[in-house]
Amino acid sequence: MKKQIPNTFRQRLLARETLAGMWLSTSSPMLAEVAGVCDYDWLLLDGEHAPNDIPLLMAQLQAINASTSAAIGRPPVNDQALIKQYLDIGFYNLLIPFVESGQQAEYAVAATRYPPAGVRGVAGMTRASAYGTEPDYFKRVNEHIGVIVQIESRAGVEAVQDIAAVEGVDAIFIGPSDLSAAYGYLGQPQHPEVQQAIAHVHQVASAAGKASGILAVVPEDAARYIDLGFSFVGVGVDLSVYKNALMSLRKRF
């Protein structure tokens, strides 16, 4: 299986390279494998809004193992026990949802580090360590776990300086749909007040030397965010791409 140390995706994230990715929500290992051959910089396997459990996530990880795309896991909640499971099945990069304070960001980072740097539980024979064949895994892995925290509420926006200051947080990701709902503009991420909040999060993240990311499935929006300096951009969702392709084909006939 593909060796994960060093985590080159995390290195590119810290260098604030422009990294375009795809959201995977079908829970299908075959469709994940198809996405893998398309050479996106990253593929996010969603455990929050897709019907994914641990075995199904691992099957999708195995399906994209041969690809050049980095896998990112989004657990449904910022929970140390669940984060431990995501790490053990082979995720080296995590997107932690609904972070609203520096303390919550610290909790997430601690869940990804072995003691004394954190609280991750130790298991010797896991997929993460290539079943014990990754040299010096336990000595080195703390430096190679990528942690991205997601801001999607007013409280998160207000606490963004504290969140960005947490050591071990590599990037801050904005959920525009939830953020627009939090500001009272459900379905209107382009509303000026929402866009002002997005710009504020990006500015604070940049000032702290952290990458900032966003999901932007409209190509023009994605290009605009990249021009603004967002370096970690989700440019599509597999279910939406699949649906749009089917509808387009059907309209032709």
MILUMTOR-939388 format. One record per residue: residue number from 1; z, x, y of N, C-alpha, C, CB in turn; residue in three letters. Coordinates in steps of 0.2 Angstrom, whole numbers. Last residue first. Glycine has a CB too. Example, Ala and Ser with C-alpha at 12.3 -4.5 7.8 and 13.67 -1.06 7.14 Angstrom:
2
<atom 2,<35,64,-11>,<36,68,-5>,<39,64,0>,<29,70,-3>,ser> <atom 1,<39,66,-28>,<39,62,-22>,<39,66,-16>,<45,57,-22>,ala> 
// end
This chain:
253
<atom 253,<-127,-159,69>,<-130,-163,64>,<-127,-171,64>,<-129,-160,57>,phe> <atom 252,<-120,-153,79>,<-127,-151,79>,<-130,-156,74>,<-127,-144,76>,arg> <atom 251,<-107,-157,77>,<-111,-160,83>,<-118,-159,82>,<-108,-158,90>,lys> <atom 250,<-103,-149,67>,<-104,-156,66>,<-108,-159,71>,<-97,-160,65>,arg> <atom 249,<-101,-137,73>,<-106,-138,68>,<-108,-145,67>,<-104,-134,62>,leu> <atom 248,<-91,-140,82>,<-97,-138,85>,<-103,-139,80>,<-96,-131,87>,ser> <atom 247,<-81,-143,73>,<-83,-148,77>,<-90,-146,80>,<-78,-149,83>,met> <atom 246,<-79,-130,66>,<-81,-136,63>,<-84,-142,67>,<-75,-139,58>,leu> <atom 245,<-75,-123,78>,<-81,-121,74>,<-84,-127,70>,<-80,-115,70>,ala> <atom 244,<-63,-129,81>,<-68,-129,86>,<-75,-127,82>,<-67,-124,91>,asn> <atom 243,<-55,-126,69>,<-57,-133,71>,<-63,-134,76>,<-51,-137,75>,lys> <atom 242,<-55,-112,70>,<-57,-116,64>,<-60,-123,66>,<-52,-116,58>,tyr> <atom 241,<-48,-110,82>,<-54,-107,81>,<-58,-111,75>,<-54,-100,79>,val> <atom 240,<-36,-117,79>,<-40,-119,84>,<-47,-117,83>,<-37,-117,91>,ser> <atom 239,<-31,-109,68>,<-32,-116,67>,<-37,-119,73>,<-26,-120,67>,leu> <atom 238,<-29,-96,75>,<-34,-98,69>,<-36,-105,68>,<-31,-95,63>,asp> <atom 237,<-30,-94,92>,<-26,-97,86>,<-31,-99,81>,<-21,-103,89>,val> <atom 236,<-33,-80,103>,<-35,-86,99>,<-30,-88,94>,<-41,-84,96>,gly> <atom 235,<-28,-70,110>,<-34,-73,113>,<-36,-78,109>,<-39,-67,113>,val> <atom 234,<-13,-63,116>,<-16,-67,110>,<-22,-71,113>,<-11,-71,108>,gly> <atom 233,<-11,-47,122>,<-13,-54,124>,<-16,-57,117>,<-19,-53,129>,val> <atom 232,<-4,-35,131>,<-3,-38,124>,<-5,-45,124>,<5,-37,121>,phe> <atom 231,<-4,-32,144>,<-8,-27,139>,<-7,-30,132>,<-4,-20,139>,ser> <atom 230,<-8,-37,160>,<-5,-39,153>,<-8,-35,148>,<-6,-47,152>,phe> <atom 229,<-14,-34,171>,<-10,-29,169>,<-7,-31,162>,<-5,-27,173>,gly> <atom 228,<-24,-43,177>,<-17,-42,180>,<-13,-37,177>,<-14,-49,180>,leu> <atom 227,<-34,-42,167>,<-35,-39,174>,<-28,-38,178>,<-40,-43,178>,asp> <atom 226,<-27,-50,157>,<-28,-42,156>,<-30,-39,163>,<-34,-41,151>,ile> <atom 225,<-28,-62,164>,<-21,-59,162>,<-22,-51,161>,<-18,-62,157>,tyr> <atom 224,<-42,-64,164>,<-38,-63,170>,<-31,-60,169>,<-37,-71,173>,arg> <atom 223,<-45,-64,150>,<-48,-59,154>,<-44,-58,161>,<-55,-60,156>,ala> <atom 222,<-38,-76,147>,<-36,-70,144>,<-39,-64,148>,<-39,-69,137>,ala> <atom 221,<-45,-85,155>,<-38,-84,156>,<-36,-78,153>,<-34,-90,153>,asp> <atom 220,<-58,-85,148>,<-57,-83,155>,<-50,-82,157>,<-60,-89,160>,glu> <atom 219,<-55,-89,135>,<-57,-82,136>,<-56,-80,144>,<-64,-82,134>,pro> <atom 218,<-40,-97,131>,<-46,-98,135>,<-48,-91,137>,<-45,-103,141>,val> <atom 217,<-28,-93,125>,<-34,-95,121>,<-40,-96,124>,<-32,-100,116>,val> <atom 216,<-16,-83,127>,<-21,-86,132>,<-27,-87,128>,<-23,-81,138>,ala> <atom 215,<0,-78,127>,<-5,-81,123>,<-10,-85,128>,<-2,-86,118>,leu> <atom 214,<5,-62,133>,<5,-69,134>,<0,-71,129>,<3,-70,141>,ile> <atom 213,<16,-47,138>,<11,-51,134>,<11,-58,135>,<12,-49,127>,gly> <atom 212,<20,-31,144>,<20,-39,144>,<14,-42,141>,<21,-41,152>,ser> <atom 211,<29,-16,141>,<23,-20,141>,<24,-28,141>,<19,-19,134>,ala> <atom 210,<40,-9,153>,<39,-13,147>,<32,-16,147>,<45,-18,145>,lys> <atom 209,<45,-3,164>,<41,1,159>,<40,-2,153>,<45,7,158>,gly> <atom 208,<51,-11,173>,<55,-8,168>,<52,-4,163>,<59,-14,164>,ala> <atom 207,<40,-16,180>,<44,-11,183>,<49,-8,179>,<48,-15,189>,ala> <atom 206,<35,-24,170>,<31,-18,172>,<36,-13,175>,<25,-20,176>,ser> <atom 205,<44,-34,170>,<43,-30,164>,<40,-24,165>,<39,-34,159>,ala> <atom 204,<43,-39,183>,<49,-36,181>,<48,-32,174>,<54,-42,179>,val> <atom 203,<30,-44,182>,<32,-39,187>,<38,-35,185>,<32,-42,194>,gln> <atom 202,<30,-54,172>,<26,-48,171>,<28,-42,176>,<19,-50,173>,his> <atom 201,<39,-63,178>,<41,-60,172>,<37,-53,171>,<40,-65,166>,val> <atom 200,<31,-67,189>,<38,-64,190>,<40,-60,184>,<43,-69,192>,his> <atom 199,<20,-73,183>,<19,-67,187>,<26,-63,188>,<16,-68,194>,ala> <atom 198,<27,-84,178>,<23,-79,173>,<22,-73,177>,<16,-82,171>,ile> <atom 197,<31,-90,189>,<36,-88,185>,<33,-83,180>,<39,-94,181>,ala> <atom 196,<18,-94,195>,<23,-89,199>,<28,-86,194>,<26,-93,204>,gln> <atom 195,<14,-102,185>,<10,-96,186>,<15,-91,190>,<4,-97,190>,gln> <atom 194,<22,-113,188>,<22,-109,181>,<19,-103,182>,<19,-114,176>,val> <atom 193,<18,-116,200>,<25,-114,199>,<26,-111,193>,<30,-121,199>,glu> <atom 192,<4,-120,199>,<7,-114,203>,<14,-112,202>,<6,-116,210>,pro> <atom 191,<-1,-123,182>,<2,-126,188>,<5,-120,192>,<8,-130,186>,his> <atom 190,<-6,-119,170>,<-9,-116,176>,<-6,-119,183>,<-17,-118,176>,gln> <atom 189,<0,-126,160>,<2,-119,161>,<-1,-116,168>,<0,-115,155>,pro> <atom 188,<3,-140,157>,<0,-138,163>,<2,-131,165>,<2,-142,169>,gln> <atom 187,<10,-146,147>,<2,-146,146>,<-1,-143,152>,<0,-153,145>,gly> <atom 186,<23,-151,157>,<20,-150,151>,<13,-151,150>,<23,-156,146>,leu> <atom 185,<31,-147,169>,<24,-147,169>,<20,-147,162>,<21,-142,174>,tyr> <atom 184,<44,-143,169>,<42,-150,171>,<35,-151,171>,<46,-152,177>,gly> <atom 183,<47,-130,165>,<47,-131,172>,<45,-138,174>,<42,-126,175>,tyr> <atom 182,<46,-132,151>,<53,-130,154>,<53,-131,162>,<55,-123,153>,ala> <atom 181,<32,-133,150>,<36,-139,149>,<43,-138,152>,<37,-139,141>,ala> <atom 180,<29,-120,153>,<26,-125,158>,<30,-132,156>,<19,-127,156>,ser> <atom 179,<35,-113,143>,<37,-112,149>,<35,-117,154>,<34,-105,152>,leu> <atom 178,<27,-118,132>,<34,-120,132>,<37,-118,139>,<39,-116,127>,asp> <atom 177,<15,-112,135>,<16,-119,134>,<23,-121,135>,<13,-121,127>,ser> <atom 176,<17,-98,137>,<15,-102,143>,<16,-110,142>,<8,-101,145>,pro> <atom 175,<28,-87,133>,<25,-93,129>,<23,-98,135>,<30,-96,124>,gly> <atom 174,<27,-70,135>,<28,-76,138>,<24,-82,134>,<25,-76,145>,ile> <atom 173,<35,-55,130>,<30,-60,128>,<32,-67,132>,<28,-61,121>,phe> <atom 172,<39,-39,132>,<41,-46,134>,<35,-50,134>,<44,-46,141>,ile> <atom 171,<43,-25,122>,<38,-29,126>,<41,-36,127>,<31,-29,123>,ala> <atom 170,<53,-18,117>,<47,-14,118>,<42,-18,122>,<44,-12,112>,asp> <atom 169,<70,-16,116>,<65,-21,118>,<59,-17,120>,<67,-26,123>,val> <atom 168,<77,-4,116>,<74,-6,110>,<70,-12,111>,<80,-8,105>,gly> <atom 167,<88,-8,129>,<85,-3,125>,<83,-5,118>,<90,4,124>,glu> <atom 166,<86,-20,141>,<89,-19,134>,<85,-13,131>,<89,-25,130>,val> <atom 165,<80,-24,153>,<84,-18,153>,<86,-16,146>,<89,-18,158>,ala> <atom 164,<74,-36,151>,<69,-30,151>,<73,-23,151>,<65,-30,157>,ala> <atom 163,<85,-44,152>,<82,-43,145>,<77,-37,145>,<77,-50,144>,ile> <atom 162,<89,-43,165>,<93,-41,160>,<90,-40,153>,<99,-46,159>,asp> <atom 161,<77,-48,171>,<79,-41,172>,<84,-39,167>,<82,-41,179>,gln> <atom 160,<77,-61,166>,<72,-57,163>,<74,-49,165>,<65,-58,166>,val> <atom 159,<84,-73,168>,<88,-67,165>,<83,-61,163>,<91,-69,159>,ala> <atom 158,<75,-82,173>,<81,-80,177>,<84,-74,174>,<86,-86,178>,glu> <atom 157,<67,-84,161>,<64,-81,167>,<70,-78,172>,<60,-86,171>,val> <atom 156,<77,-90,153>,<74,-83,151>,<71,-80,157>,<69,-84,146>,gly> <atom 155,<79,-102,159>,<85,-97,158>,<82,-90,157>,<90,-99,153>,ala> <atom 154,<67,-108,158>,<69,-106,165>,<75,-101,164>,<72,-112,168>,arg> <atom 153,<58,-101,144>,<63,-106,147>,<64,-103,154>,<69,-107,143>,ser> <atom 152,<52,-91,136>,<49,-98,136>,<53,-103,139>,<47,-100,129>,glu> <atom 151,<50,-75,131>,<53,-79,136>,<49,-86,137>,<53,-75,143>,ile> <atom 150,<52,-65,117>,<48,-71,120>,<52,-74,125>,<45,-75,115>,gln> <atom 149,<51,-48,113>,<55,-54,114>,<51,-59,118>,<62,-52,118>,val> <atom 148,<47,-37,101>,<45,-40,107>,<49,-47,107>,<37,-42,105>,ile> <atom 147,<50,-22,93>,<53,-28,95>,<50,-31,101>,<61,-27,96>,val> <atom 146,<45,-12,80>,<43,-14,86>,<46,-21,88>,<36,-15,87>,gly> <atom 145,<52,2,72>,<52,-5,72>,<50,-8,79>,<59,-8,70>,ile> <atom 144,<54,16,72>,<47,13,71>,<47,6,70>,<45,16,65>,his> <atom 143,<67,21,72>,<62,23,78>,<56,19,77>,<62,30,78>,glu> <atom 142,<72,17,60>,<75,14,66>,<70,15,72>,<82,16,68>,asn> <atom 141,<66,25,50>,<63,18,51>,<66,15,58>,<65,13,46>,val> <atom 140,<71,37,46>,<66,37,51>,<65,30,54>,<60,40,49>,arg> <atom 139,<80,36,36>,<82,41,41>,<77,39,47>,<81,48,39>,lys> <atom 138,<74,28,27>,<81,26,30>,<82,30,36>,<86,26,25>,phe> <atom 137,<63,35,23>,<62,29,26>,<69,27,30>,<61,23,21>,tyr> <atom 136,<59,47,17>,<64,47,22>,<64,40,26>,<63,53,27>,asp> <atom 135,<43,41,12>,<48,47,13>,<53,46,19>,<44,54,14>,pro> <atom 134,<41,27,3>,<41,30,10>,<45,35,11>,<42,24,15>,glu> <atom 133,<45,23,-10>,<41,28,-10>,<39,31,-2>,<34,27,-13>,thr> <atom 132,<52,11,-11>,<56,17,-11>,<51,23,-11>,<59,17,-18>,gly> <atom 131,<43,1,-8>,<47,1,-15>,<50,8,-16>,<42,-1,-20>,tyr> <atom 130,<39,3,5>,<34,4,-1>,<38,5,-7>,<30,10,1>,ala> <atom 129,<49,-2,12>,<49,6,11>,<44,8,6>,<56,8,8>,ser> <atom 128,<46,-15,12>,<46,-12,18>,<46,-4,17>,<52,-13,22>,ala> <atom 127,<49,-20,-1>,<42,-19,1>,<41,-14,7>,<38,-25,2>,arg> <atom 126,<63,-12,-8>,<60,-17,-4>,<52,-15,-2>,<63,-18,3>,thr> <atom 125,<76,-6,-13>,<70,-7,-16>,<66,-13,-13>,<70,-8,-24>,met> <atom 124,<88,-5,-6>,<85,1,-8>,<77,0,-10>,<88,5,-13>,gly> <atom 123,<95,-12,9>,<92,-13,2>,<88,-8,0>,<89,-20,1>,ala> <atom 122,<107,-15,21>,<103,-10,17>,<101,-12,10>,<107,-3,17>,val> <atom 121,<106,-25,36>,<108,-23,29>,<104,-19,25>,<110,-30,25>,gly> <atom 120,<107,-20,53>,<103,-22,47>,<106,-20,41>,<96,-19,48>,arg> <atom 119,<114,-17,64>,<118,-21,59>,<113,-23,53>,<121,-27,62>,val> <atom 118,<113,-2,73>,<113,-9,73>,<116,-12,67>,<106,-11,72>,gly> <atom 117,<116,12,73>,<113,9,79>,<112,2,79>,<106,12,79>,ala> <atom 116,<122,17,62>,<127,14,67>,<123,11,73>,<131,19,69>,pro> <atom 115,<114,3,53>,<120,6,56>,<119,14,56>,<126,4,52>,pro> <atom 114,<96,0,57>,<102,1,52>,<108,4,56>,<99,6,46>,tyr> <atom 113,<90,-13,67>,<92,-6,66>,<97,-6,61>,<94,-3,73>,arg> <atom 112,<87,-26,69>,<82,-22,67>,<83,-15,65>,<76,-23,72>,thr> <atom 111,<98,-32,75>,<96,-34,69>,<91,-30,65>,<94,-42,69>,ala> <atom 110,<98,-26,88>,<103,-24,83>,<101,-26,76>,<110,-26,85>,ala> <atom 109,<88,-34,94>,<87,-27,93>,<92,-24,87>,<88,-23,99>,val> <atom 108,<95,-46,95>,<89,-46,91>,<87,-38,89>,<83,-48,95>,ala> <atom 107,<106,-43,103>,<107,-46,96>,<101,-45,92>,<109,-53,96>,tyr> <atom 106,<99,-40,115>,<103,-35,111>,<104,-37,104>,<110,-33,115>,glu> <atom 105,<94,-53,118>,<90,-47,116>,<93,-42,113>,<87,-45,123>,ala> <atom 104,<106,-59,120>,<102,-61,115>,<97,-56,113>,<99,-68,116>,gln> <atom 103,<110,-52,132>,<115,-52,126>,<111,-54,120>,<121,-56,126>,gln> <atom 102,<101,-55,141>,<101,-49,139>,<105,-48,132>,<104,-44,144>,gly> <atom 101,<94,-71,137>,<99,-67,140>,<98,-60,137>,<106,-70,139>,ser> <atom 100,<85,-79,130>,<87,-81,136>,<92,-77,140>,<90,-88,136>,glu> <atom 99,<71,-81,119>,<77,-76,121>,<78,-78,128>,<75,-69,120>,val> <atom 98,<62,-87,110>,<67,-91,114>,<73,-86,116>,<69,-97,111>,phe> <atom 97,<58,-77,96>,<57,-82,101>,<63,-84,105>,<54,-88,97>,pro> <atom 96,<52,-61,93>,<58,-65,93>,<58,-70,98>,<65,-61,94>,ile> <atom 95,<41,-53,84>,<41,-57,90>,<47,-62,90>,<34,-60,92>,leu> <atom 94,<41,-37,76>,<43,-44,77>,<43,-47,84>,<50,-44,74>,leu> <atom 93,<34,-25,65>,<34,-28,72>,<36,-35,72>,<27,-27,75>,asn> <atom 92,<35,-23,52>,<37,-18,56>,<38,-20,63>,<33,-11,55>,tyr> <atom 91,<37,-32,37>,<36,-33,45>,<39,-27,48>,<38,-39,48>,phe> <atom 90,<41,-32,24>,<36,-27,26>,<34,-28,33>,<31,-28,22>,gly> <atom 89,<52,-38,19>,<46,-40,15>,<40,-36,18>,<44,-47,16>,ile> <atom 88,<62,-33,27>,<62,-31,20>,<56,-33,17>,<68,-34,16>,asp> <atom 87,<60,-40,39>,<59,-33,39>,<58,-31,32>,<65,-30,42>,leu> <atom 86,<63,-53,35>,<56,-52,38>,<55,-44,37>,<55,-54,45>,tyr> <atom 85,<77,-52,32>,<72,-54,27>,<65,-52,29>,<72,-61,25>,gln> <atom 84,<82,-49,45>,<83,-44,39>,<78,-46,34>,<90,-44,36>,lys> <atom 83,<80,-61,51>,<76,-55,54>,<76,-49,48>,<79,-52,60>,ile> <atom 82,<89,-69,45>,<82,-70,44>,<78,-64,46>,<80,-76,48>,leu> <atom 81,<101,-63,49>,<99,-63,42>,<92,-64,41>,<104,-69,39>,ala> <atom 80,<100,-64,63>,<100,-58,60>,<99,-58,53>,<107,-55,61>,gln> <atom 79,<89,-74,72>,<94,-74,67>,<94,-68,64>,<94,-80,63>,asp> <atom 78,<81,-83,82>,<84,-76,83>,<90,-76,79>,<85,-75,91>,asn> <atom 77,<69,-92,73>,<75,-92,77>,<77,-84,77>,<80,-96,74>,val> <atom 76,<57,-91,65>,<58,-97,68>,<64,-97,73>,<60,-103,64>,pro> <atom 75,<49,-75,67>,<54,-79,64>,<55,-86,68>,<60,-76,63>,pro> <atom 74,<34,-68,68>,<38,-72,72>,<43,-77,68>,<34,-76,77>,arg> <atom 73,<27,-52,64>,<30,-58,62>,<35,-62,67>,<35,-57,56>,gly> <atom 72,<12,-44,65>,<18,-46,68>,<21,-52,66>,<16,-46,76>,ile> <atom 71,<2,-31,58>,<5,-37,57>,<11,-38,61>,<7,-38,50>,ala> <atom 70,<-12,-23,65>,<-5,-23,64>,<-2,-30,63>,<-2,-20,70>,ala> <atom 69,<-28,-20,57>,<-24,-24,61>,<-16,-24,60>,<-26,-32,61>,ser> <atom 68,<-35,-14,47>,<-33,-10,53>,<-28,-14,57>,<-39,-7,57>,thr> <atom 67,<-32,-20,30>,<-35,-20,37>,<-32,-15,42>,<-34,-27,40>,ser> <atom 66,<-24,-20,19>,<-30,-15,19>,<-33,-15,26>,<-35,-16,14>,ala> <atom 65,<-16,-31,21>,<-13,-24,20>,<-18,-19,21>,<-10,-23,13>,asn> <atom 64,<-18,-44,21>,<-20,-40,27>,<-18,-33,26>,<-18,-43,33>,ile> <atom 63,<-11,-48,10>,<-18,-50,11>,<-21,-46,16>,<-19,-57,12>,ala> <atom 62,<2,-45,11>,<-2,-42,6>,<-9,-43,7>,<0,-44,-1>,gln> <atom 61,<5,-55,21>,<5,-47,23>,<1,-43,18>,<13,-45,23>,leu> <atom 60,<4,-66,14>,<-1,-65,19>,<-1,-57,21>,<0,-69,25>,gln> <atom 59,<14,-65,5>,<8,-65,2>,<2,-64,8>,<6,-72,-1>,ala> <atom 58,<25,-65,14>,<23,-59,11>,<17,-59,8>,<29,-58,5>,met> <atom 57,<24,-78,18>,<23,-73,23>,<21,-67,20>,<29,-72,28>,leu> <atom 56,<28,-84,6>,<21,-86,9>,<19,-80,14>,<21,-93,12>,leu> <atom 55,<41,-80,5>,<36,-78,0>,<29,-79,2>,<37,-82,-7>,pro> <atom 54,<47,-86,17>,<47,-79,16>,<42,-77,10>,<54,-76,13>,ile> <atom 53,<36,-99,24>,<43,-96,21>,<42,-89,19>,<45,-101,15>,asp> <atom 52,<28,-108,36>,<28,-102,32>,<35,-101,30>,<26,-96,37>,asn> <atom 51,<20,-119,43>,<24,-120,37>,<25,-114,33>,<21,-126,33>,pro> <atom 50,<23,-114,61>,<18,-115,55>,<23,-115,49>,<13,-109,54>,ala> <atom 49,<31,-111,71>,<27,-117,71>,<22,-118,66>,<24,-118,78>,his> <atom 48,<38,-99,66>,<41,-104,70>,<38,-111,70>,<42,-102,77>,glu> <atom 47,<31,-90,59>,<36,-93,55>,<40,-99,59>,<41,-88,53>,gly> <atom 46,<15,-83,60>,<20,-88,64>,<25,-91,59>,<16,-93,68>,asp> <atom 45,<9,-68,62>,<11,-73,57>,<16,-77,59>,<12,-69,50>,leu> <atom 44,<-3,-61,72>,<4,-63,72>,<4,-69,66>,<6,-66,78>,leu> <atom 43,<-11,-46,72>,<-12,-53,69>,<-4,-55,69>,<-15,-53,62>,leu> <atom 42,<-20,-34,82>,<-14,-37,79>,<-15,-44,77>,<-8,-36,84>,trp> <atom 41,<-33,-30,85>,<-27,-25,86>,<-21,-28,82>,<-26,-24,93>,asp> <atom 40,<-45,-36,74>,<-41,-37,80>,<-35,-32,80>,<-38,-44,80>,tyr> <atom 39,<-55,-35,63>,<-53,-29,67>,<-49,-31,74>,<-58,-25,69>,asp> <atom 38,<-58,-43,53>,<-62,-44,60>,<-59,-39,65>,<-60,-51,62>,cys> <atom 37,<-51,-43,42>,<-58,-39,42>,<-61,-39,49>,<-62,-41,36>,val> <atom 36,<-41,-51,45>,<-40,-44,44>,<-46,-40,45>,<-36,-43,38>,gly> <atom 35,<-46,-64,44>,<-44,-62,50>,<-43,-54,50>,<-38,-65,53>,ala> <atom 34,<-47,-64,30>,<-53,-65,34>,<-51,-62,41>,<-55,-72,34>,val> <atom 33,<-33,-64,27>,<-37,-58,24>,<-44,-58,28>,<-39,-59,17>,glu> <atom 32,<-29,-76,31>,<-27,-70,34>,<-31,-64,33>,<-19,-69,32>,ala> <atom 31,<-37,-84,23>,<-39,-84,30>,<-36,-78,33>,<-37,-91,33>,leu> <atom 30,<-29,-81,11>,<-36,-80,11>,<-39,-79,18>,<-40,-85,7>,met> <atom 29,<-16,-85,14>,<-17,-78,13>,<-25,-77,13>,<-15,-76,6>,pro> <atom 28,<-12,-97,26>,<-16,-96,20>,<-18,-88,20>,<-23,-99,21>,ser> <atom 27,<-6,-102,37>,<-1,-101,31>,<-6,-99,25>,<3,-106,29>,ser> <atom 26,<-12,-105,49>,<-14,-109,43>,<-9,-108,37>,<-21,-107,41>,thr> <atom 25,<-9,-97,60>,<-5,-103,59>,<-7,-107,52>,<-5,-107,65>,ser> <atom 24,<-10,-82,69>,<-11,-85,62>,<-6,-91,60>,<-11,-80,57>,leu> <atom 23,<-17,-77,83>,<-11,-80,80>,<-13,-84,74>,<-9,-86,85>,trp> <atom 22,<-23,-61,87>,<-25,-68,85>,<-18,-70,82>,<-30,-68,80>,met> <atom 21,<-25,-49,101>,<-23,-51,94>,<-25,-59,93>,<-16,-50,93>,gly> <atom 20,<-28,-34,109>,<-30,-41,109>,<-28,-43,101>,<-37,-42,110>,ala> <atom 19,<-21,-23,120>,<-21,-25,113>,<-22,-32,112>,<-14,-23,109>,leu> <atom 18,<-22,-10,130>,<-23,-17,130>,<-25,-18,123>,<-30,-18,134>,thr> <atom 17,<-7,1,130>,<-14,0,129>,<-15,-8,129>,<-16,3,122>,glu> <atom 16,<6,5,133>,<3,-1,136>,<-4,-1,136>,<6,-1,144>,arg> <atom 15,<13,13,125>,<8,16,130>,<5,11,134>,<3,20,126>,ala> <atom 14,<20,4,117>,<23,8,122>,<19,11,127>,<28,13,119>,leu> <atom 13,<8,0,109>,<12,-5,114>,<16,-1,119>,<16,-9,109>,leu> <atom 12,<6,12,103>,<1,9,107>,<4,4,112>,<-5,6,103>,arg> <atom 11,<17,12,95>,<16,18,100>,<11,16,105>,<13,24,96>,gln> <atom 10,<16,1,87>,<22,1,92>,<20,7,97>,<28,3,89>,arg> <atom 9,<5,5,80>,<5,-1,84>,<10,-1,90>,<5,-8,80>,phe> <atom 8,<10,15,72>,<5,17,77>,<4,11,82>,<-2,18,74>,thr> <atom 7,<24,20,66>,<21,13,68>,<16,14,73>,<27,8,69>,asn> <atom 6,<21,33,54>,<24,30,60>,<20,24,62>,<22,35,66>,pro> <atom 5,<25,21,43>,<28,26,47>,<23,32,48>,<35,28,44>,ile> <atom 4,<18,13,34>,<20,10,40>,<23,15,45>,<24,4,40>,gln> <atom 3,<5,14,22>,<11,17,25>,<12,14,32>,<11,24,24>,lys> <atom 2,<-2,1,12>,<-2,5,18>,<4,8,21>,<-6,1,23>,lys> <atom 1,<0,4,-6>,<0,0,0>,<0,4,6>,<6,-5,0>,met> 
// end
